[in-house]
Amino acid sequence: MSSFALAIAGFQVNEAVQNEAFSGHLWKTYTGLYVVGYLLAVLVLKFIYPLTKEKTAEMLQDLADKRNATTAE
């Protein structure tokens, strides 16, 4: 992933010293990658694993039932 970020930021392989704009572009590139990753994770959680209050209550009830069944034995 780092090599892609360097390429996006404009890293020049043949240059001994990178220009000043490169450091700003690199910072923006890494920040952008983190933002995109975070948004992707939020979207996945929202649409692929929707967790509503009803679903949470159902899961807690199932866990309580299993716990009670185990202690009753």
mmCIF file of the N, C-alpha and C atoms, coordinates in Angstrom:
data_MODEL
# 
_entry.id   MODEL 
# 
loop_
_atom_site.group_PDB 
_atom_site.id 
_atom_site.type_symbol 
_atom_site.label_atom_id 
_atom_site.label_alt_id 
_atom_site.label_comp_id 
_atom_site.label_asym_id 
_atom_site.label_entity_id 
_atom_site.label_seq_id 
_atom_site.pdbx_PDB_ins_code 
_atom_site.Cartn_x 
_atom_site.Cartn_y 
_atom_site.Cartn_z 
_atom_site.occupancy 
_atom_site.B_iso_or_equiv 
_atom_site.pdbx_formal_charge 
_atom_site.auth_seq_id 
_atom_site.auth_comp_id 
_atom_site.auth_asym_id 
_atom_site.auth_atom_id 
_atom_site.pdbx_PDB_model_num 
ATOM 1   N N  . MET A 1 1  ? 0.831   -1.178  0.000   1.00 0.00 ? 1  MET A N  1 
ATOM 2   C CA . MET A 1 1  ? 0.000   0.000   0.000   1.00 0.00 ? 1  MET A CA 1 
ATOM 3   C C  . MET A 1 1  ? 0.879   1.247   0.000   1.00 0.00 ? 1  MET A C  1 
ATOM 4   N N  . SER A 1 2  ? 1.991   1.197   0.688   1.00 0.00 ? 2  SER A N  1 
ATOM 5   C CA . SER A 1 2  ? 2.858   2.375   0.740   1.00 0.00 ? 2  SER A CA 1 
ATOM 6   C C  . SER A 1 2  ? 3.397   2.740   -0.630  1.00 0.00 ? 2  SER A C  1 
ATOM 7   N N  . SER A 1 3  ? 3.725   1.749   -1.442  1.00 0.00 ? 3  SER A N  1 
ATOM 8   C CA . SER A 1 3  ? 4.248   2.065   -2.770  1.00 0.00 ? 3  SER A CA 1 
ATOM 9   C C  . SER A 1 3  ? 3.192   2.756   -3.623  1.00 0.00 ? 3  SER A C  1 
ATOM 10  N N  . PHE A 1 4  ? 1.934   2.372   -3.472  1.00 0.00 ? 4  PHE A N  1 
ATOM 11  C CA . PHE A 1 4  ? 0.865   3.040   -4.200  1.00 0.00 ? 4  PHE A CA 1 
ATOM 12  C C  . PHE A 1 4  ? 0.707   4.489   -3.716  1.00 0.00 ? 4  PHE A C  1 
ATOM 13  N N  . ALA A 1 5  ? 0.805   4.685   -2.412  1.00 0.00 ? 5  ALA A N  1 
ATOM 14  C CA . ALA A 1 5  ? 0.690   6.036   -1.859  1.00 0.00 ? 5  ALA A CA 1 
ATOM 15  C C  . ALA A 1 5  ? 1.837   6.908   -2.355  1.00 0.00 ? 5  ALA A C  1 
ATOM 16  N N  . LEU A 1 6  ? 3.037   6.345   -2.424  1.00 0.00 ? 6  LEU A N  1 
ATOM 17  C CA . LEU A 1 6  ? 4.172   7.114   -2.943  1.00 0.00 ? 6  LEU A CA 1 
ATOM 18  C C  . LEU A 1 6  ? 3.962   7.483   -4.402  1.00 0.00 ? 6  LEU A C  1 
ATOM 19  N N  . ALA A 1 7  ? 3.430   6.550   -5.182  1.00 0.00 ? 7  ALA A N  1 
ATOM 20  C CA . ALA A 1 7  ? 3.182   6.827   -6.602  1.00 0.00 ? 7  ALA A CA 1 
ATOM 21  C C  . ALA A 1 7  ? 2.115   7.894   -6.774  1.00 0.00 ? 7  ALA A C  1 
ATOM 22  N N  . ILE A 1 8  ? 1.046   7.805   -5.980  1.00 0.00 ? 8  ILE A N  1 
ATOM 23  C CA . ILE A 1 8  ? -0.025  8.799   -6.065  1.00 0.00 ? 8  ILE A CA 1 
ATOM 24  C C  . ILE A 1 8  ? 0.486   10.182  -5.666  1.00 0.00 ? 8  ILE A C  1 
ATOM 25  N N  . ALA A 1 9  ? 1.367   10.223  -4.666  1.00 0.00 ? 9  ALA A N  1 
ATOM 26  C CA . ALA A 1 9  ? 1.889   11.492  -4.175  1.00 0.00 ? 9  ALA A CA 1 
ATOM 27  C C  . ALA A 1 9  ? 2.910   12.111  -5.119  1.00 0.00 ? 9  ALA A C  1 
ATOM 28  N N  . GLY A 1 10 ? 3.400   11.343  -6.086  1.00 0.00 ? 10 GLY A N  1 
ATOM 29  C CA . GLY A 1 10 ? 4.337   11.902  -7.061  1.00 0.00 ? 10 GLY A CA 1 
ATOM 30  C C  . GLY A 1 10 ? 5.794   11.665  -6.749  1.00 0.00 ? 10 GLY A C  1 
ATOM 31  N N  . PHE A 1 11 ? 6.112   10.550  -6.103  1.00 0.00 ? 11 PHE A N  1 
ATOM 32  C CA . PHE A 1 11 ? 7.497   10.210  -5.789  1.00 0.00 ? 11 PHE A CA 1 
ATOM 33  C C  . PHE A 1 11 ? 8.285   10.019  -7.081  1.00 0.00 ? 11 PHE A C  1 
ATOM 34  N N  . GLN A 1 12 ? 9.454   10.645  -7.161  1.00 0.00 ? 12 GLN A N  1 
ATOM 35  C CA . GLN A 1 12 ? 10.321  10.527  -8.335  1.00 0.00 ? 12 GLN A CA 1 
ATOM 36  C C  . GLN A 1 12 ? 11.483  9.604   -7.978  1.00 0.00 ? 12 GLN A C  1 
ATOM 37  N N  . VAL A 1 13 ? 11.532  8.454   -8.615  1.00 0.00 ? 13 VAL A N  1 
ATOM 38  C CA . VAL A 1 13 ? 12.535  7.438   -8.286  1.00 0.00 ? 13 VAL A CA 1 
ATOM 39  C C  . VAL A 1 13 ? 13.943  7.932   -8.589  1.00 0.00 ? 13 VAL A C  1 
ATOM 40  N N  . ASN A 1 14 ? 14.125  8.633   -9.675  1.00 0.00 ? 14 ASN A N  1 
ATOM 41  C CA . ASN A 1 14 ? 15.458  9.043   -10.108 1.00 0.00 ? 14 ASN A CA 1 
ATOM 42  C C  . ASN A 1 14 ? 15.976  10.304  -9.413  1.00 0.00 ? 14 ASN A C  1 
ATOM 43  N N  . GLU A 1 15 ? 15.164  10.929  -8.599  1.00 0.00 ? 15 GLU A N  1 
ATOM 44  C CA . GLU A 1 15 ? 15.583  12.142  -7.888  1.00 0.00 ? 15 GLU A CA 1 
ATOM 45  C C  . GLU A 1 15 ? 16.241  11.770  -6.564  1.00 0.00 ? 15 GLU A C  1 
ATOM 46  N N  . ALA A 1 16 ? 17.374  12.385  -6.286  1.00 0.00 ? 16 ALA A N  1 
ATOM 47  C CA . ALA A 1 16 ? 18.056  12.139  -5.011  1.00 0.00 ? 16 ALA A CA 1 
ATOM 48  C C  . ALA A 1 16 ? 17.313  12.843  -3.876  1.00 0.00 ? 16 ALA A C  1 
ATOM 49  N N  . VAL A 1 17 ? 16.768  14.014  -4.166  1.00 0.00 ? 17 VAL A N  1 
ATOM 50  C CA . VAL A 1 17 ? 16.008  14.785  -3.178  1.00 0.00 ? 17 VAL A CA 1 
ATOM 51  C C  . VAL A 1 17 ? 14.657  15.105  -3.802  1.00 0.00 ? 17 VAL A C  1 
ATOM 52  N N  . GLN A 1 18 ? 13.605  14.823  -3.053  1.00 0.00 ? 18 GLN A N  1 
ATOM 53  C CA . GLN A 1 18 ? 12.252  15.083  -3.552  1.00 0.00 ? 18 GLN A CA 1 
ATOM 54  C C  . GLN A 1 18 ? 11.929  16.573  -3.403  1.00 0.00 ? 18 GLN A C  1 
ATOM 55  N N  . ASN A 1 19 ? 11.041  17.065  -4.262  1.00 0.00 ? 19 ASN A N  1 
ATOM 56  C CA . ASN A 1 19 ? 10.668  18.480  -4.165  1.00 0.00 ? 19 ASN A CA 1 
ATOM 57  C C  . ASN A 1 19 ? 9.783   18.715  -2.946  1.00 0.00 ? 19 ASN A C  1 
ATOM 58  N N  . GLU A 1 20 ? 9.606   19.978  -2.595  1.00 0.00 ? 20 GLU A N  1 
ATOM 59  C CA . GLU A 1 20 ? 8.874   20.320  -1.368  1.00 0.00 ? 20 GLU A CA 1 
ATOM 60  C C  . GLU A 1 20 ? 7.404   19.942  -1.448  1.00 0.00 ? 20 GLU A C  1 
ATOM 61  N N  . ALA A 1 21 ? 6.829   19.957  -2.614  1.00 0.00 ? 21 ALA A N  1 
ATOM 62  C CA . ALA A 1 21 ? 5.406   19.640  -2.763  1.00 0.00 ? 21 ALA A CA 1 
ATOM 63  C C  . ALA A 1 21 ? 5.133   18.172  -2.465  1.00 0.00 ? 21 ALA A C  1 
ATOM 64  N N  . PHE A 1 22 ? 6.147   17.336  -2.617  1.00 0.00 ? 22 PHE A N  1 
ATOM 65  C CA . PHE A 1 22 ? 5.956   15.907  -2.408  1.00 0.00 ? 22 PHE A CA 1 
ATOM 66  C C  . PHE A 1 22 ? 5.506   15.590  -0.982  1.00 0.00 ? 22 PHE A C  1 
ATOM 67  N N  . SER A 1 23 ? 6.100   16.239  0.018   1.00 0.00 ? 23 SER A N  1 
ATOM 68  C CA . SER A 1 23 ? 5.728   15.938  1.406   1.00 0.00 ? 23 SER A CA 1 
ATOM 69  C C  . SER A 1 23 ? 4.271   16.289  1.678   1.00 0.00 ? 23 SER A C  1 
ATOM 70  N N  . GLY A 1 24 ? 3.801   17.398  1.131   1.00 0.00 ? 24 GLY A N  1 
ATOM 71  C CA . GLY A 1 24 ? 2.393   17.759  1.291   1.00 0.00 ? 24 GLY A CA 1 
ATOM 72  C C  . GLY A 1 24 ? 1.476   16.789  0.580   1.00 0.00 ? 24 GLY A C  1 
ATOM 73  N N  . HIS A 1 25 ? 1.870   16.378  -0.611  1.00 0.00 ? 25 HIS A N  1 
ATOM 74  C CA . HIS A 1 25 ? 1.060   15.409  -1.365  1.00 0.00 ? 25 HIS A CA 1 
ATOM 75  C C  . HIS A 1 25 ? 1.033   14.061  -0.662  1.00 0.00 ? 25 HIS A C  1 
ATOM 76  N N  . LEU A 1 26 ? 2.170   13.675  -0.076  1.00 0.00 ? 26 LEU A N  1 
ATOM 77  C CA . LEU A 1 26 ? 2.221   12.395  0.632   1.00 0.00 ? 26 LEU A CA 1 
ATOM 78  C C  . LEU A 1 26 ? 1.302   12.423  1.851   1.00 0.00 ? 26 LEU A C  1 
ATOM 79  N N  . TRP A 1 27 ? 1.314   13.520  2.604   1.00 0.00 ? 27 TRP A N  1 
ATOM 80  C CA . TRP A 1 27 ? 0.451   13.641  3.772   1.00 0.00 ? 27 TRP A CA 1 
ATOM 81  C C  . TRP A 1 27 ? -1.017  13.573  3.354   1.00 0.00 ? 27 TRP A C  1 
ATOM 82  N N  . LYS A 1 28 ? -1.375  14.296  2.289   1.00 0.00 ? 28 LYS A N  1 
ATOM 83  C CA . LYS A 1 28 ? -2.756  14.284  1.802   1.00 0.00 ? 28 LYS A CA 1 
ATOM 84  C C  . LYS A 1 28 ? -3.158  12.904  1.308   1.00 0.00 ? 28 LYS A C  1 
ATOM 85  N N  . THR A 1 29 ? -2.234  12.200  0.675   1.00 0.00 ? 29 THR A N  1 
ATOM 86  C CA . THR A 1 29 ? -2.528  10.863  0.172   1.00 0.00 ? 29 THR A CA 1 
ATOM 87  C C  . THR A 1 29 ? -2.818  9.904   1.322   1.00 0.00 ? 29 THR A C  1 
ATOM 88  N N  . TYR A 1 30 ? -1.957  9.884   2.337   1.00 0.00 ? 30 TYR A N  1 
ATOM 89  C CA . TYR A 1 30 ? -2.186  8.988   3.473   1.00 0.00 ? 30 TYR A CA 1 
ATOM 90  C C  . TYR A 1 30 ? -3.462  9.358   4.233   1.00 0.00 ? 30 TYR A C  1 
ATOM 91  N N  . THR A 1 31 ? -3.702  10.637  4.402   1.00 0.00 ? 31 THR A N  1 
ATOM 92  C CA . THR A 1 31 ? -4.934  11.067  5.073   1.00 0.00 ? 31 THR A CA 1 
ATOM 93  C C  . THR A 1 31 ? -6.150  10.629  4.268   1.00 0.00 ? 31 THR A C  1 
ATOM 94  N N  . GLY A 1 32 ? -6.085  10.794  2.967   1.00 0.00 ? 32 GLY A N  1 
ATOM 95  C CA . GLY A 1 32 ? -7.190  10.376  2.101   1.00 0.00 ? 32 GLY A CA 1 
ATOM 96  C C  . GLY A 1 32 ? -7.435  8.879   2.160   1.00 0.00 ? 32 GLY A C  1 
ATOM 97  N N  . LEU A 1 33 ? -6.349  8.101   2.199   1.00 0.00 ? 33 LEU A N  1 
ATOM 98  C CA . LEU A 1 33 ? -6.508  6.648   2.290   1.00 0.00 ? 33 LEU A CA 1 
ATOM 99  C C  . LEU A 1 33 ? -7.186  6.236   3.590   1.00 0.00 ? 33 LEU A C  1 
ATOM 100 N N  . TYR A 1 34 ? -6.817  6.882   4.687   1.00 0.00 ? 34 TYR A N  1 
ATOM 101 C CA . TYR A 1 34 ? -7.448  6.572   5.969   1.00 0.00 ? 34 TYR A CA 1 
ATOM 102 C C  . TYR A 1 34 ? -8.925  6.956   5.969   1.00 0.00 ? 34 TYR A C  1 
ATOM 103 N N  . VAL A 1 35 ? -9.242  8.102   5.393   1.00 0.00 ? 35 VAL A N  1 
ATOM 104 C CA . VAL A 1 35 ? -10.638 8.546   5.334   1.00 0.00 ? 35 VAL A CA 1 
ATOM 105 C C  . VAL A 1 35 ? -11.465 7.586   4.487   1.00 0.00 ? 35 VAL A C  1 
ATOM 106 N N  . VAL A 1 36 ? -10.942 7.192   3.336   1.00 0.00 ? 36 VAL A N  1 
ATOM 107 C CA . VAL A 1 36 ? -11.654 6.257   2.465   1.00 0.00 ? 36 VAL A CA 1 
ATOM 108 C C  . VAL A 1 36 ? -11.834 4.913   3.172   1.00 0.00 ? 36 VAL A C  1 
ATOM 109 N N  . GLY A 1 37 ? -10.811 4.438   3.847   1.00 0.00 ? 37 GLY A N  1 
ATOM 110 C CA . GLY A 1 37 ? -10.917 3.177   4.584   1.00 0.00 ? 37 GLY A CA 1 
ATOM 111 C C  . GLY A 1 37 ? -11.942 3.236   5.695   1.00 0.00 ? 37 GLY A C  1 
ATOM 112 N N  . TYR A 1 38 ? -11.961 4.336   6.425   1.00 0.00 ? 38 TYR A N  1 
ATOM 113 C CA . TYR A 1 38 ? -12.929 4.509   7.507   1.00 0.00 ? 38 TYR A CA 1 
ATOM 114 C C  . TYR A 1 38 ? -14.352 4.542   6.956   1.00 0.00 ? 38 TYR A C  1 
ATOM 115 N N  . LEU A 1 39 ? -14.559 5.308   5.892   1.00 0.00 ? 39 LEU A N  1 
ATOM 116 C CA . LEU A 1 39 ? -15.895 5.387   5.298   1.00 0.00 ? 39 LEU A CA 1 
ATOM 117 C C  . LEU A 1 39 ? -16.345 4.037   4.746   1.00 0.00 ? 39 LEU A C  1 
ATOM 118 N N  . LEU A 1 40 ? -15.425 3.306   4.161   1.00 0.00 ? 40 LEU A N  1 
ATOM 119 C CA . LEU A 1 40 ? -15.750 1.973   3.666   1.00 0.00 ? 40 LEU A CA 1 
ATOM 120 C C  . LEU A 1 40 ? -16.175 1.057   4.813   1.00 0.00 ? 40 LEU A C  1 
ATOM 121 N N  . ALA A 1 41 ? -15.459 1.125   5.924   1.00 0.00 ? 41 ALA A N  1 
ATOM 122 C CA . ALA A 1 41 ? -15.817 0.304   7.087   1.00 0.00 ? 41 ALA A CA 1 
ATOM 123 C C  . ALA A 1 41 ? -17.187 0.677   7.633   1.00 0.00 ? 41 ALA A C  1 
ATOM 124 N N  . VAL A 1 42 ? -17.483 1.966   7.684   1.00 0.00 ? 42 VAL A N  1 
ATOM 125 C CA . VAL A 1 42 ? -18.791 2.421   8.169   1.00 0.00 ? 42 VAL A CA 1 
ATOM 126 C C  . VAL A 1 42 ? -19.901 1.929   7.243   1.00 0.00 ? 42 VAL A C  1 
ATOM 127 N N  . LEU A 1 43 ? -19.689 2.031   5.941   1.00 0.00 ? 43 LEU A N  1 
ATOM 128 C CA . LEU A 1 43 ? -20.701 1.571   4.984   1.00 0.00 ? 43 LEU A CA 1 
ATOM 129 C C  . LEU A 1 43 ? -20.926 0.070   5.081   1.00 0.00 ? 43 LEU A C  1 
ATOM 130 N N  . VAL A 1 44 ? -19.859 -0.682  5.246   1.00 0.00 ? 44 VAL A N  1 
ATOM 131 C CA . VAL A 1 44 ? -19.995 -2.135  5.390   1.00 0.00 ? 44 VAL A CA 1 
ATOM 132 C C  . VAL A 1 44 ? -20.801 -2.459  6.636   1.00 0.00 ? 44 VAL A C  1 
ATOM 133 N N  . LEU A 1 45 ? -20.492 -1.805  7.742   1.00 0.00 ? 45 LEU A N  1 
ATOM 134 C CA . LEU A 1 45 ? -21.233 -2.063  8.978   1.00 0.00 ? 45 LEU A CA 1 
ATOM 135 C C  . LEU A 1 45 ? -22.695 -1.646  8.861   1.00 0.00 ? 45 LEU A C  1 
ATOM 136 N N  . LYS A 1 46 ? -22.951 -0.581  8.131   1.00 0.00 ? 46 LYS A N  1 
ATOM 137 C CA . LYS A 1 46 ? -24.327 -0.096  8.012   1.00 0.00 ? 46 LYS A CA 1 
ATOM 138 C C  . LYS A 1 46 ? -25.177 -0.983  7.115   1.00 0.00 ? 46 LYS A C  1 
ATOM 139 N N  . PHE A 1 47 ? -24.636 -1.398  5.974   1.00 0.00 ? 47 PHE A N  1 
ATOM 140 C CA . PHE A 1 47 ? -25.450 -2.098  4.992   1.00 0.00 ? 47 PHE A CA 1 
ATOM 141 C C  . PHE A 1 47 ? -25.299 -3.617  5.021   1.00 0.00 ? 47 PHE A C  1 
ATOM 142 N N  . ILE A 1 48 ? -24.144 -4.123  5.383   1.00 0.00 ? 48 ILE A N  1 
ATOM 143 C CA . ILE A 1 48 ? -23.953 -5.575  5.390   1.00 0.00 ? 48 ILE A CA 1 
ATOM 144 C C  . ILE A 1 48 ? -24.285 -6.167  6.752   1.00 0.00 ? 48 ILE A C  1 
ATOM 145 N N  . TYR A 1 49 ? -24.018 -5.428  7.814   1.00 0.00 ? 49 TYR A N  1 
ATOM 146 C CA . TYR A 1 49 ? -24.311 -5.913  9.164   1.00 0.00 ? 49 TYR A CA 1 
ATOM 147 C C  . TYR A 1 49 ? -25.145 -4.879  9.910   1.00 0.00 ? 49 TYR A C  1 
ATOM 148 N N  . PRO A 1 50 ? -26.409 -4.715  9.496   1.00 0.00 ? 50 PRO A N  1 
ATOM 149 C CA . PRO A 1 50 ? -27.243 -3.714  10.172  1.00 0.00 ? 50 PRO A CA 1 
ATOM 150 C C  . PRO A 1 50 ? -27.615 -4.189  11.580  1.00 0.00 ? 50 PRO A C  1 
ATOM 151 N N  . LEU A 1 51 ? -27.303 -3.400  12.556  1.00 0.00 ? 51 LEU A N  1 
ATOM 152 C CA . LEU A 1 51 ? -27.548 -3.757  13.945  1.00 0.00 ? 51 LEU A CA 1 
ATOM 153 C C  . LEU A 1 51 ? -28.543 -2.756  14.527  1.00 0.00 ? 51 LEU A C  1 
ATOM 154 N N  . THR A 1 52 ? -29.792 -3.181  14.594  1.00 0.00 ? 52 THR A N  1 
ATOM 155 C CA . THR A 1 52 ? -30.839 -2.325  15.132  1.00 0.00 ? 52 THR A CA 1 
ATOM 156 C C  . THR A 1 52 ? -31.033 -2.625  16.611  1.00 0.00 ? 52 THR A C  1 
ATOM 157 N N  . LYS A 1 53 ? -31.847 -1.816  17.277  1.00 0.00 ? 53 LYS A N  1 
ATOM 158 C CA . LYS A 1 53 ? -32.135 -2.063  18.688  1.00 0.00 ? 53 LYS A CA 1 
ATOM 159 C C  . LYS A 1 53 ? -32.869 -3.389  18.872  1.00 0.00 ? 53 LYS A C  1 
ATOM 160 N N  . GLU A 1 54 ? -33.767 -3.701  17.932  1.00 0.00 ? 54 GLU A N  1 
ATOM 161 C CA . GLU A 1 54 ? -34.508 -4.959  18.007  1.00 0.00 ? 54 GLU A CA 1 
ATOM 162 C C  . GLU A 1 54 ? -33.565 -6.156  17.861  1.00 0.00 ? 54 GLU A C  1 
ATOM 163 N N  . LYS A 1 55 ? -32.640 -6.060  16.898  1.00 0.00 ? 55 LYS A N  1 
ATOM 164 C CA . LYS A 1 55 ? -31.685 -7.149  16.667  1.00 0.00 ? 55 LYS A CA 1 
ATOM 165 C C  . LYS A 1 55 ? -30.771 -7.315  17.876  1.00 0.00 ? 55 LYS A C  1 
ATOM 166 N N  . THR A 1 56 ? -30.349 -6.198  18.465  1.00 0.00 ? 56 THR A N  1 
ATOM 167 C CA . THR A 1 56 ? -29.502 -6.256  19.651  1.00 0.00 ? 56 THR A CA 1 
ATOM 168 C C  . THR A 1 56 ? -30.246 -6.908  20.809  1.00 0.00 ? 56 THR A C  1 
ATOM 169 N N  . ALA A 1 57 ? -31.500 -6.544  21.022  1.00 0.00 ? 57 ALA A N  1 
ATOM 170 C CA . ALA A 1 57 ? -32.297 -7.136  22.104  1.00 0.00 ? 57 ALA A CA 1 
ATOM 171 C C  . ALA A 1 57 ? -32.489 -8.627  21.872  1.00 0.00 ? 57 ALA A C  1 
ATOM 172 N N  . GLU A 1 58 ? -32.712 -9.019  20.619  1.00 0.00 ? 58 GLU A N  1 
ATOM 173 C CA . GLU A 1 58 ? -32.867 -10.436 20.291  1.00 0.00 ? 58 GLU A CA 1 
ATOM 174 C C  . GLU A 1 58 ? -31.581 -11.206 20.577  1.00 0.00 ? 58 GLU A C  1 
ATOM 175 N N  . MET A 1 59 ? -30.446 -10.631 20.216  1.00 0.00 ? 59 MET A N  1 
ATOM 176 C CA . MET A 1 59 ? -29.164 -11.300 20.468  1.00 0.00 ? 59 MET A CA 1 
ATOM 177 C C  . MET A 1 59 ? -28.896 -11.419 21.963  1.00 0.00 ? 59 MET A C  1 
ATOM 178 N N  . LEU A 1 60 ? -29.208 -10.375 22.731  1.00 0.00 ? 60 LEU A N  1 
ATOM 179 C CA . LEU A 1 60 ? -29.014 -10.430 24.180  1.00 0.00 ? 60 LEU A CA 1 
ATOM 180 C C  . LEU A 1 60 ? -29.922 -11.474 24.822  1.00 0.00 ? 60 LEU A C  1 
ATOM 181 N N  . GLN A 1 61 ? -31.152 -11.595 24.322  1.00 0.00 ? 61 GLN A N  1 
ATOM 182 C CA . GLN A 1 61 ? -32.068 -12.597 24.847  1.00 0.00 ? 61 GLN A CA 1 
ATOM 183 C C  . GLN A 1 61 ? -31.565 -14.002 24.535  1.00 0.00 ? 61 GLN A C  1 
ATOM 184 N N  . ASP A 1 62 ? -31.072 -14.216 23.322  1.00 0.00 ? 62 ASP A N  1 
ATOM 185 C CA . ASP A 1 62 ? -30.515 -15.520 22.955  1.00 0.00 ? 62 ASP A CA 1 
ATOM 186 C C  . ASP A 1 62 ? -29.339 -15.887 23.851  1.00 0.00 ? 62 ASP A C  1 
ATOM 187 N N  . LEU A 1 63 ? -28.472 -14.909 24.116  1.00 0.00 ? 63 LEU A N  1 
ATOM 188 C CA . LEU A 1 63 ? -27.332 -15.171 24.995  1.00 0.00 ? 63 LEU A CA 1 
ATOM 189 C C  . LEU A 1 63 ? -27.788 -15.494 26.419  1.00 0.00 ? 63 LEU A C  1 
ATOM 190 N N  . ALA A 1 64 ? -28.770 -14.770 26.906  1.00 0.00 ? 64 ALA A N  1 
ATOM 191 C CA . ALA A 1 64 ? -29.296 -15.031 28.253  1.00 0.00 ? 64 ALA A CA 1 
ATOM 192 C C  . ALA A 1 64 ? -29.927 -16.419 28.321  1.00 0.00 ? 64 ALA A C  1 
ATOM 193 N N  . ASP A 1 65 ? -30.666 -16.809 27.278  1.00 0.00 ? 65 ASP A N  1 
ATOM 194 C CA . ASP A 1 65 ? -31.273 -18.143 27.244  1.00 0.00 ? 65 ASP A CA 1 
ATOM 195 C C  . ASP A 1 65 ? -30.209 -19.224 27.253  1.00 0.00 ? 65 ASP A C  1 
ATOM 196 N N  . LYS A 1 66 ? -29.159 -19.045 26.478  1.00 0.00 ? 66 LYS A N  1 
ATOM 197 C CA . LYS A 1 66 ? -28.070 -20.038 26.441  1.00 0.00 ? 66 LYS A CA 1 
ATOM 198 C C  . LYS A 1 66 ? -27.372 -20.105 27.789  1.00 0.00 ? 66 LYS A C  1 
ATOM 199 N N  . ARG A 1 67 ? -27.148 -18.943 28.411  1.00 0.00 ? 67 ARG A N  1 
ATOM 200 C CA . ARG A 1 67 ? -26.483 -18.911 29.710  1.00 0.00 ? 67 ARG A CA 1 
ATOM 201 C C  . ARG A 1 67 ? -27.349 -19.623 30.753  1.00 0.00 ? 67 ARG A C  1 
ATOM 202 N N  . ASN A 1 68 ? -28.645 -19.374 30.728  1.00 0.00 ? 68 ASN A N  1 
ATOM 203 C CA . ASN A 1 68 ? -29.549 -20.020 31.686  1.00 0.00 ? 68 ASN A CA 1 
ATOM 204 C C  . ASN A 1 68 ? -29.638 -21.514 31.440  1.00 0.00 ? 68 ASN A C  1 
ATOM 205 N N  . ALA A 1 69 ? -29.601 -21.927 30.180  1.00 0.00 ? 69 ALA A N  1 
ATOM 206 C CA . ALA A 1 69 ? -29.653 -23.353 29.872  1.00 0.00 ? 69 ALA A CA 1 
ATOM 207 C C  . ALA A 1 69 ? -28.387 -24.058 30.354  1.00 0.00 ? 69 ALA A C  1 
ATOM 208 N N  . THR A 1 70 ? -27.267 -23.390 30.265  1.00 0.00 ? 70 THR A N  1 
ATOM 209 C CA . THR A 1 70 ? -26.004 -23.971 30.701  1.00 0.00 ? 70 THR A CA 1 
ATOM 210 C C  . THR A 1 70 ? -25.952 -24.086 32.229  1.00 0.00 ? 70 THR A C  1 
ATOM 211 N N  . THR A 1 71 ? -26.423 -23.083 32.930  1.00 0.00 ? 71 THR A N  1 
ATOM 212 C CA . THR A 1 71 ? -26.403 -23.123 34.386  1.00 0.00 ? 71 THR A CA 1 
ATOM 213 C C  . THR A 1 71 ? -27.454 -24.053 34.959  1.00 0.00 ? 71 THR A C  1 
ATOM 214 N N  . ALA A 1 72 ? -28.507 -24.342 34.207  1.00 0.00 ? 72 ALA A N  1 
ATOM 215 C CA . ALA A 1 72 ? -29.567 -25.219 34.683  1.00 0.00 ? 72 ALA A CA 1 
ATOM 216 C C  . ALA A 1 72 ? -29.141 -26.680 34.643  1.00 0.00 ? 72 ALA A C  1 
ATOM 217 N N  . GLU A 1 73 ? -28.145 -26.982 33.832  1.00 0.00 ? 73 GLU A N  1 
ATOM 218 C CA . GLU A 1 73 ? -27.695 -28.395 33.713  1.00 0.00 ? 73 GLU A CA 1 
ATOM 219 C C  . GLU A 1 73 ? -26.862 -28.811 34.828  1.00 0.00 ? 73 GLU A C  1 
# 
